[in-house]
Amino acid sequence: MQMQQTGGKLPEAVHAALVELRVRLLTILGDDLLALWTFGSATYEDRPKRFGDVDSYAVLRSPLKADVVRAVDDAHESTARECRIEWDSWYVLELDVRSSKPPSHALRGVLTDHAWALHRAHWFAGHYVVLHGPAPEEFVPYPTWPELAESLREELHFIARIVELGPHDAEHAAFVVWQCCRIVYSMRTRDVVISKRAAAQWALEHMPESWHAAIHAAERTYDGTPALDDRSILVNALVPVFSASRDLME
């Protein structure tokens, strides 16, 4: 694999899963697969010790027929099962990936990538690995600040649904707390290329002390070493942390 990223090497299990996925997708799609990248927390050196979803982005030359879509889904499911990982995968048409407009999922038309500007910012900063084809910068336009701010608002709307509707387990609550740290950091600094852990460390210095216990509990939860009361700390922090983040954005 061609590696183009600012972080360290991919975790071994993630690397193996991506190699296997690439082989299976090329067998199914052939020349229809124009590019395939991975990105997200795997490309940061300070990624959580207990790894979550593996993010992948595929660029297709043209729409796929139903039987091919099923084969692609089967490739993801079988690779996830065999490699014991979970995917967060996107498939986008070449025409859409060249636009600044948030693209629709080429296999799931009802889905739109509202984090499109944030993804592009991370790619231009080098946080990706090329698995197949050209690098992202050869396709996507550079994001503007208004586009990034709108993506951050969409992230806050997504968090609002978790706060209001759940689930309120420790993992989702930890995501809310650290993601709020990242949103506040990005709005204050206009820098969106930062890991959740680094944003949480920034928040310990710049946000109220009332956030600190939840930030530390989120770190233990992400790293797979939670304390007995971490879930209650995190769940109790959901509304105040989210509300403060929303107010700061407004």
N, C-alpha and C positions, 0 to 999 in steps of 0.2 A: 504494500500500500504506500502511496505517496503521502507523506505527512507534512502538513503545513499548519502549524499552530504555535501559539506562544507558550502554552503550558507544557507539562511534562508528558511522559509516555502514557498511552491509554492503559487502563487496568487490563491485566492479562485476559480475564474472562470476557471483557467487553471486546477486546481486540479479536479474540477467537470467534465470538459471535458475529462480529461485523464481517470478518473474512468469509465465514460460512454463508451469511446472508448475501453477500456480493456474488458469490459463486452461483447460488440458487436463482437470484434475480436475473443475472446475465443469461442463465440457461433458459429462463422463462421469457424474458423480454428481448434479449439480443440487442439489436441496434436501436430499439425503441427506448432503451434506457440511455439517456444522454449524459446524465451525471448523477452521482450519489455521494452524499457527504454525511458525516456525523459531526455533532457539535454539542453544546450544553456543558453540564458540570464535568463530564469526562475529560474535557480539555483544560481544566483548571487543576493546578497542583494542590490546591487546598480543598479538593472535592471531599464530600462526606466519606467517612470510612465504611459506612453501610450504603452501598451504591443503590440508586433508584433506577428510574427508567433510562433507557438508552435512546437518545434522540437521533433520528436519521431524516434526511431530506433527499428526495429523488426527483429528478427532472425528466419528464417524458416528452418524446417528440410528438406524440399524438394520443388521443383518448384510447383506452383499452376496452376490449370486448369483455362481456360478463364472465366468460369462462377463464379469461386471462386474469381478471381481477380476483376470481376465486383462487387461482393458482398462486398469485402473489400473497393473498391472505394466508394460504396454507404454508407458504414459505416462511412468513413471519411467525406463525404459530408454532411450527415444528422447530424452528431455530430457537425460539424463546424457551420452549419446553426442554430441548436437548441441552442448551447452554445455561439454563436457569437464570434467564434475564427477562425483562419486560421492555417492550418497544413503545416509543412515542414517535410514530413514523408519519411523514407527510409525503404525498405525491402531488406534484404540480406540473402543469403543462409548460413547455418552453415559452410560449407566448406570454403566459401569466407571470412567469418568474422574472421576465425582463421589465415588468411594470412596477411602479411604486404602490399601486393599489393592492391591498391585501388579497392574496390569491385564494381561490376555492380549492378544496381538496379534490384532486382529479379522480379519486376512487370513491369519495364520500361527498357528493355535491352540496350537501346541506352544511358542511363545515367550512369556515373561513379562518384563515390564519391572521388573527387580530394582533399577534406579536410580530408581524412581518417586518416592521421597521426595526424592532429590537434584534431580531435574528440577523438582519443585514448589517447592523452596527457591529455585532460580535464577529461576523464573518470578515468585515473589512479590518477588524482589529486582529485577525489571524486566529481566532478561536474556532477552528474546524479541522477536520481531517478529510482529505479527498480519498474516497474509496474507489471512485471510477469517474473518468471524464475530466472536464475542465474544472477549475476552481470557481467558487461562488462569484468572485469579483468580475469574472468574465461574462456574467449574466446580469447580476442584480444592480440596480441603481443605488448610489450612496444615499442614505437616509437624511432627511432634513430634521431640524429640531421640532417643528410642528408635528411631523409624522411620529417622531419618537414620543412626544408628549401625549399624543392621542393613543399610542400603544400602551403607555403607562396607565392612562385612564382606563383602558380596556382591561388591563391586568387588575386594577383595583375593583372593577365591576365583577370580575371573576372571583376575586377574594370575597367580595360582598356576599355572593351566593353561598360560599362555604360557611361564612359567619352566620348567615341567616338560616340556611337549610341543612348544614352539615355535609358530610359526617364530621363529628367532633372527636375523633380519635386523636392520639398523640401525634401521629405522623402528619395529618392534615393541619392540626393546630400549629405544629412546628413550621410547616410550610407557610402558613399565614403570617406568623411572626417574622420569620426571616425575609419573606418576600416583601412585607411592608417596610422592613429596614432598607431593602434594595430600592424600592420605589421612592422612599423619602430621600435617600442618598442621591438618586438619579435626578430628581426634581430640583434638589438644592444645588447640585454641582453641574448639571447637564452632561453628566458622564454616565452612560447606561452600561458600559462594559466593565462589569465587576461581578465577582462571584457572590452568592448569598452569604457565605461565611465572612468574606471581607467586608461586605456591607453591614453585617451584624457587628463586627468589631468596630466599625466607624460609628454605629449607633450607640455603642457603649460609651463613647466619648461625647456624642452630640445630642442624644435624646434623653428624656427624663429618666431618672433613676428607677422609676416605677416600671420601666421596660426591662431592666437588667435581669431579673430573675427568669423572666420568660425567654429572653435571648439565650441565657446559659442553658435553660431546660431544653430549648430547641436544638442547641449544639449537641447535647448528650443524646437526644432522640435521634438526630441525623446520624450520629456516629455509632448508634446501636448500644449505648451504655446508659440508658435512662435510669434516673433515680425513682423511688417509689411514688413520690408526689409530683413528678414532672407533668403527668397528664393534667392533673387538676390545676397546676400553675399555668400551663399553656391554655387550657380551655377558659380559665378565668380571665386570661389576658386578651382573648380574641376581640371582644367588643372594644375595650379601651384602646388597644394598639391600632385596630382598624380605624376607629373613629378619629384618632389623632392623625393618622396618615391621610385620611380623607380630608380632614380640615386643613392640613398643611398643603395638600394639593390644591384645594379650592382657594 
